[in-house]
Amino acid sequence: MSDVLKLSLEDISFLMELEKSGVVLKAGSVFNMSPSTASRNLTRISGYFPTPIFKFEGGSWRATDYFKLIRPNLIEMIKNAQTLMAQSFDAKTSERTYVISCMMTEVEHVVGGILPKLMERSPRSRLDLSKHENELAAVVNGLADFAIVTAVGLPADVHVMRLYPVTRVILVRRNHPLTFERRQLTKKILIPYDRVSILTGRSASWTSPEQNIFPYERYMEHTRYSTSRFHTAWEAMSKTDLICVCGWRAAEIAMRSHDLVALPLPIDAEEDELWNVLIWSDVRHKDPAIIWMRSLFSEWAQEEAARIAELEEKGKGPPTYKKRRSSAGV
């Protein structure tokens, strides 16, 4: 007699991932399983059924006709379970830990908006900001619930919420020679200056905020300090003529703590409309707690847009010479 009633929601989700990828390792990674655990998981789950549900052929695992026959029932079980979870989720009593992966300095600003809301509405929950070498992989592999990244080169199988547009500026010390320039800044004017390069941990798709600003120099020819922890450069920048291309919100944080100022991006710099976004995996997409948490980010994004609009109205917004060119959105 089969033990199908022993199936858990995660077991069924694991089978769906295996059918999609055909690779036990990849299906297991979605649930943060080691290769050996994922293999044992498939053996255990298969034992619940009276007939084989997967067969290994052509280098991958393929669903049997029996699995294809019962798939609609399994999908219905997932939907029913998710409905029950949604009905039972209560933010006020939830003790969920939400893991966010992000390497950007300006995540401090995002956390400053999100954490107070979380503490007020879900006082027993917790926010965990983790640093992963690859935020995209952290989300896809189930190591993080969310990642905050620049929307360049994103995987096709993640969900995306726009948070705010990327506005790059030049950060320098107060009374830096560039602050006395009467001309509009150009890339040529910036070339002689040594700089701090912010590393994103991403591939060539978005290696740094200074991408496309210095296309003709040798690799890091004028970089004197490279780091993914931008705040470690601020004191040195306040004492030298180092410059740095960074996001406006990171510059805001830097200027509050050190004697630094922000200048517009060079007039001849390409500034397409890029966005910093919140991403999450398809596995997490219908999780009631994740749905609720996304609502906090959505609320904050609207508040942030209003804040920037107010700053710009007062002439205190991001310095710029021109409007950014619009590009394909996320």
N, C-alpha and C positions, 0 to 999 in steps of 0.2 A: 504494500500500500504506500502511495506517495505521501510526502510530508509538505505539500504545497502551502498548507496553512502556516508553516513556519516562516514563510517569506516575509521579509521586512520591506519597508519602502525603499531603503537604501539598496537592498538586494535587487529589487526590480530596476531601480535606476542604474545600477551597475550593469545589468544585462543590456539595457538600452544603450549605454555608452559602449559596451563591447560590440554590439551590433553595428553601431555607427563607425567605430574605428577599426574593428577587426583585430585589435591588439590588446592583450590582457594588461600589459604594462601601462598603456595609455588610459584604459578604462579605470584601472586602479589608482592612477595618479590623480584623477579627478576627486577621489575620496581620500587622498593623502595616504595611500597604501604603498608599502614597499612591494617590489616585484614578487617576492615569495608569498607575501600576504595576499596579493591580488590573485596569484595562481591557486592558493588554497581556497580563496573565496569562491572562485569559479567551480572548483571541485565540490565544495560544500553545497553551493546553490544547485548545481546540476543534480546532486543526489536527492533533491526534493521532488524531482519530476520523474514520472514513470518511463519517459522516453527521452533520448538525447535531445538537448536543445541547441547545442552548437557542435560543429565539427571543424577540425583543423585541416585545411586544404589550401594549396597554392600559397603557403606562407602566412596565412591569416585565418582567424576564426570566423566561420560563416554560420549564420542562423539556419537551423534545420527547418523543414516544412512544418514540423510540429510547433516550433517556436513562432513561426509566422502565423500559424493558425490561432495560437493563444495570445498573440501580441495585443490585439484590441482589448482583451479582458485585462491584461496587465496595465495597459495605458489607462483604462477606466479606473483601476484600483489606485493608480497614482493620483488621478484627478480627484477621486473621492477623498483620499488621504489629505491632499493639499487643501481641499475645502474644509475638512474638519480642523486642520491645523490653523487655517485662517480664522475660523470661528473661535478657536480656543486661545489664540494669541492675545495677550494682554500686556501692553508695554509697561504698565505700572508695576506689574509683578515679575516681568521678565528679568532673568539674570544672564542674558546673552552677552557674550563678548564679541564685539565687531572688530575684525582685523582689517586695517587699511595699510596698503603698501604704497609708499611714496618717498622719493628722494629729493623732491623740490623744497627749497627753503620756505617758499610761500605757503606750504601746507600749514605752517604755524597760524597763518591768517584764517585758513579754512577751519582748522581745529578750534580756533578761538570763536568761530561762529557756531559750529556744530555741537561742541561739548556742553556748553551751557544748556542748550535745548535738550540734549540727551539726559543730562542730570535732572532737569526739571520734570521731564515727561516719562522717563524710565530710570528712576533713581537707583535701581539695583543692577543696571546694565553697566558695561564697561567698554571703553574705546581703547584699542591697542594699535598704536602706530608702529609698524615694523618696517625695517629697511631690508629689501631684497635686492640682489644684484640685477634682477630683471623683474620689474613689476608686472609686466604682461604675463610672464610665465607663472608668477605667483598666483595670479587670478585664475588662469587656465588650469593650473595644476592643483587648485584648491587650497593653497597655502594662505590665501587672503580672501576676504569677502569682497573687498573693493580695492581698486588702485586709482590714484589720481595722477594722470599723465597728460602730456601734450598729444593731441590727436593727430599723430603722424605715424603711418605704418602699423596701424592697429590690426590685430587678427580679425578675421571675418566672423568668428564665432563668439564675440563678446558683445554685450549690450552697453550702450553709451548714453550718458547724460551730459549735456553741455553745462559747465559751471561758469566760466568766464573767458572772454577773449584774451589771447596772449598779446600783451603790449610790451615790447622790448625798449629798454632805455640804456643809456651809458651812465654807469655809476662811477663817480670820481670823488676825490677829497675836495672840500671847500677850498677855494682859491687855487685850484688846479689850473695850469696854463690853458686848458681847453675852456674854462669858464670865462676867460677874457677874450675868446675868439669873437670878432665882430661878424665874421662870415657864418653862414649856415654850415654846420659840420658836414663833411663828406668822408667817404671811406679813405681817400688819400690823406686827409688831415690826420686821421687816426693811426695810420700805418706805423709811424715812428714810435708810438707809445707801447711800452711793455704792458702786459695785462694779466689778469686772473681769468682762467678758463674754467667754467662750471661744467663738470662732467655729469651727464644724465644717466649713464649706465645703459643707454640704449644703443642700438646698432647705428649704422650710417644714416638711417632715416631721420634721426634727430639726436645728434651727438652732443649738441650744446646750444644755448641761446644765441651764441655768436655765429651759428651756422649761416653761411652765405654772405657774411660781412667781410671776411678776409679770404677770398677764394684763390688769390694768386701767390700767397706766400708759402714757403715751405712749411711742412707740418709743425705746428706749435712753435714757429720761429720766434715769435715775440711773447710766448707764454712763459711767465716766470713762476707761476703757481697754478696748479690744476687740482681741483678738488670737487667732490660731490657734497661736501659740507661747506657751503658758501660762507656761513657765518664766521668760519675760522680765518677768512681773508680780510675782514672789515678793519681790524685794528691796523694791519700792515698797510692797507689802502689809505687809511687816514694819515699815514706818515710818509707816503711816497707818491709818485706820479703814476702808479699803476691805474689802469682803467679796467672796467669789466662790463660786458654786455649781459644784461640780466632782465628778468621780468619786473614790471612795475611794482607788483606787490612785494617781491623780495626787496626791491629798493626801498619801499616804504618802511619795512622792518629795519633795514640797515640804517636808514637815516634817523630813525628814532633813537638808536643806541650809539651811533658814531657820527663824527663831523663829516658827513658825506652828502653829496647832492646828486641829483639825477639830471642828465642832459638828454635832448632828443636823439633818436637814432639818426645816423647820417641821412641827408636828404636823398642820396642816390642808392640807399639800401633797399633791397626788395623786401617788402613787408606784407606778405599775403595774410589773409584773415585765418589765423590759427586759433584753436581753442584748447584750453585745459579742460579735461573732461573726467568724469567719474565713470569707471568701467566695472563690470561684474560679469561672471560667467553665466551660461545658460542654465547650469545646474542650480545656481543660487536664484535664478530669475523669479521663480514663483514662491520662494521661501517667504512666509508672511512677515517674519522679522526683518528680512532684507527689504521687502516692499515698504515696510514702515520706515526703515532707516533712510531709504531713498527719498521719502517725502521730506525728511529734515534737510537733506542736501538740496532738494528742489526749492524749498522755502528759503534757505540761505542764499542760493544763487540769485533769487529775485531781490533779496535785500542787498546783496553785493552790487547788483546792477544799479539799484537806486542810489547806493552810496557813491559809486563812481560818477553817476550822472550829476549828483549834487556837487561833488568836488570840481567837476569840469565846469559847471555853471558858475562856480566861485573863482574859476581860473587857477585851481589848485590840483587839477587832475594830472594824468601822465603827460609829460612834455612831448610835443610832436610837431613836426613841420608840415605834415600832410596826413590825409586820411589813408587808411590801409586799403589795398586792393582786395576786393572780395574774391574768394575762391570757393571751390566746392565745399559745402558744409558737411558736418558729421551727421 
